[in-house]
Every structure is written in C-alpha cells, then in structure tokens.
C-alpha cells in the first residue's frame, strides 16, 4: 500500500548542519538556489558568477507550503546575512538575480558557535531558544496532574476559515516590514555612507515607512530594494556635492 504523501516526486533536500547554521527555512531556499546555480545547465553568467532569477510568485510555486510574505522574509534574512547576493537590473523590468557567497557560507559553517543569533542572521521563527525553566516547569506540571493530552495535529481554524497561526504570522510580518526596509536601506545606502546601521525605529518612523511601503511601493519589497540600490549609485546623494548633502532614511 502506498500514499500520495510519501515521496513519488523529486524531494527538497537539506543538510541538518546547514539548517542549524542559518535556519531551516533559509537552508531550504539556499539549497534550491545552489541546485539551480549548477553550471551544467545554468547559462546565466555575469560578474564572474552564475545567477538565478525568480519572481516571488515563481519562488512560491517552488515552495507552495509557504506564503509569499514568508518567502520575502526568508530571502531578506539570507541577504542580510550576506550568504545570498542579489542583483537588480536597472531597466524597467527590475529583474532580480540571486547567487551564493560560498566563502561567507563556509565562514558560517566553520564558526565554533553556529547559531543564527551569533552570526547576525535574522531569525525566521523556526529555531527559537527553549526556556529551560519553562520546560522544566511544564514537565513537572504534566507529571503532577497526569495530563498527557497531545496537541491537535493542525491549529484551530477561526470563523473566517484561516488558521489562527497563519493570521498571527501575517500580522507579525506586517509589523516587521519597517525593520526589513531599514535592513535594505542599511545594506545599500547606510553602509556606503560609512554610517552605523539604523537599528532603532521610532513609532513615527515606523508609521512613515509603512505608509511609504503601501502607497508608493505597492507592498513590494523588491521594488524598495531596487530603489535603495539606485540611491546608492548616485554620487550626489552619497555626499559628493558642494553642500555635502547626503541621503537619509527620513
């Protein structure tokens, strides 16, 4: 007897050690990009590297178990860790290409403390540290009350039909948009200005970024990324002008 849920199609493979080093979701996407960078069938070559191109919609077709916001967040995490290098064309199509910095990946894998926190890789929610005190109390409570009820296999569904966990995740992702925008700004502009990265966002700044993200960039982080890359290429905005004016996030 067989099941359609067991492997009868090409599986997604990932090494546990890679998942420990950079996070499970990040490892899955990075492994897929590595597979598609294979020179045997990848002919996209420039800047001395092979590159992969996919829209977020196309990534979601490859990872149908994730929403687009999750994929955006995971890719942003990989870019922020500098394991994933991205390049956006300057034409009207704004095509975004990806490749892997294998030296950076080897540096991470050889680190004596291979955790996303120590390597400054933003967590995507799959390797949260367990509070040992809470774990111990939970064990004692369970042992004392003799309650051995297992959790449900799937999260409860609310009246709208969407899983509460998914709804909470979307709300959390929406809250993280200003932070993601700040990371992108730090990567493409702040670093070129030789200024420390922006790490704190005031409520006023967060609200301004949210409004900008929705009204100007139509909730497309890729468009904001391309915009910041363009800012970083303008010498005038980088301070090379008589007034020494420099671009700022505000």
N, C-alpha and C positions, 0 to 999 in steps of 0.2 A: 504494500500500500504506500502511496506517495502523497505529498501535499504540495500545493502550488506555492506555499510559503517557504518551502525549502529550495535550495539552490538549483535552479534549472536555467539560470541566465548568468552572464558574467558578473561576479560579485565585486563589491567595493572592498578592497583590502587595505589594512593599515597596521603598522607595527605598534604594539603596545608601548614600546620605548619612545616612539615619536609622539604618541598621544600624551604620555606623561610629561614630555619636554615642552610641548606647545599647546596642549589641549586637544580633546578628542575631535571636536568639530573642525578645528583648524587642521588637524592631521589628515582628516578625510579629504578636505578640499585640496590641501597641498599635495597629497599623494596623487590625486586625479590630475592636477596640473603637471606634476612630474611625468606622469604617464604620457600626457599629450605633448610634452616637450621632446619626446624621443626623436632624434634626428633621422631615424629611418623613414618616418612618414611626416615629420613636421618640416615644412619648407619655408616657414616664416622666419627669416633670419635678418637681423639688423643690429647695429651697435654691438657686434661680436657676440650675440646671444640668439638663441631660439626663443620665440614668443608664442603665447596662446591668446586667442581672442574669443571672448564670450560676453554677451549682454547678461544682465542679471536674470532676465527671463530665461535665457538659454541655460544658465547655471541651474536654475530651478528645475528645468526639465531633466537635468542630470541628477539632481538631488530632490526628488519630489516629496520627500519626507520633511523638508524644511520650507518655511515661508520665505519670501523674498527679503523681508527685513532681517531675518536671521542670517541669510547668506551675505547681505551687505555688511552686517556687523562682524561676521567671521572674517571676511576679506579685509575689512578695515583693521581688525586685530593683527592679521598677518602682515599687512603693510606697515602698521605701527611698530611691529617687532623687527621690521627690515628683513624678514625672511622672504617676503614676497615683494617683488619690484613691479611697479606698474608704470605704464607709459600711455599717455592720451594724445592722439593726433590733434593737430591744430586746425584741421579742416572743419567744415560744418558738421561732419558726421560725428566728430569727437569719439573716434574708436578707441577703446581702452584695451591695451595688451598687458599680459602678465608674464613674468618669468620668475625664477627662483634664484636667490642668492645662496648658493650651496656652501660658500665659505661661512656665511652667517649661521646657516643651519648646522654645520659641523661644529661651530663655536658653541652653539647652544647644547648640542648633543654631548659635547665633551666637558660641559660645565659640571663641577662636583655637586652642585645643588640645582638639579634640573627641575625647577618649578616655574610656572608662568609668572608668579609674583616676583621672584628674584631676577628673572630675565626681562622684566618690564613688558611682558606681553599681557595686554588687557584680557581679563577672563571673559569667556563666552558662556559661563554658567554651568560647566559640566564637571569642574574639579574643585568645588567649594571645600574648604577645610572643615573637618568634622570637629566640633567642640567636644573634647574628651569628657569634660564634666557632664555635659548634657547627655552624652552617650551612656555614661555610667549611670546617671540618674534614671534614664529611660529603661536601662536593663533592670535596675533594682525595682522600679515601679512595676514593670512587666512581671518580674519574678514574684513580687509580693502579691499582686492582685490576681495572678494566674490568668491574665488575659492574653491569649495567644492568637487573637484575630488578625488575619492577614489583611493588608490594604487592598482596595479594589484594583483590578488589572488596568483599568482606564480611569482617568479623572472624571468627576461628576460633570454632567452637561447642564448648562443653565437653560433658562427658558428660551433664549434666542438660538439654541442649538449649537453654540460654540463652547468648546471646553474652557472651563474657568482658567486652567493653567495657560492655555494659549492666549486668552484675553489678557491675563496678567502680564504675560511675556510681551505682548504688543504694547501695553501701556508702559512697561519698563523700557522698551526700545524707543518709544516716543520721547520718554523723559531723557534718554541718553543721547538724543540727536544733537543737542548743543555741545556735548562732550566730544562726539565724533567729529563735528565741524571744527572744534578747536584743535583736535589732533591733526586734521587735514591741514589746517592753517599753520600749525607748528611745523609740520613736515615740509611744506612747500614755500612758506614765506618767513615765518619767525626764525627758522634755522639759518636762512640766507641773510637775515638781518643781524645775525650773531647776537640774538637776544635770547634770554632764557625762555623756555616754553611756557605758554599760558596754561596754568594748572587750576586756577580758581575762576569761576564764572559767577558773577553776582546775579541775583534774581532779575534785574533789569537787563543784563547782558543775555541771559538765557532766553528771556522772552523775545528780545530783539532777534536772536538767532533763529528761534522757532518761527517767527513771522517771516523772516527772510527765506528760510528753508521752504515754507509752504507757498508764499506769494511769488517769489522770484524764481526759485529753482524747482518748483512743482514737485517737491518732496523727492528730489533725485540727488543723492549724494555724489553720484558720478559727475553730474553737471557742476556741483560745487567744487569737487576735486579739480576738474578741468579749469574752472575759473581761478582757483588759487594757484594752479600751475602757471597760468598765463600771467598773473600778478608777479610771480617770482621771476619771470623772464624780462620784465620791464625795468630797465636800469633807473629810469626816473623814479619809479615807485620804491626802488631799493635804496634811495638816498643820493643817487648821482645826479644832483641838480643844484643850482645856485642857492636855493633856500634850505637845502639839506632836508627837504620833506621826505618822510618815509611812510609807507602804507602801515596801517594798524588794523587790527581786527574790528575795532569800533568804526 
